[in-house]
Amino acid sequence: MATKRAAPAAEAKFQKEALLKSERFRDQRDLISAVLDDDRCYSIREAEEKIQSYMKGKVK
């Protein structure tokens, strides 16, 4: 008998302002402010990826 897989749930998206106010990113508020765009919504995963990408960037 084949098992059915549930479709992946859509990730919740948050505005930059909501991420800035969140407890999860309290230590990274300065990075959130600098890295994320004001007019876009991000999932938690997307925000974390943007932060990690920025942190791994080379210093000029």
Number of C-alpha atoms within 10 A of each C-alpha: 3 4 5 6 6 6 6 6 6 7 11 10 16 15 15 20 14 12 23 19 11 11 11 11 16 12 10 14 17 11 17 20 14 11 15 19 12 11 7 10 18 19 15 15 12 14 21 15 12 15 17 12 11 13 11 8 8 6 5 3
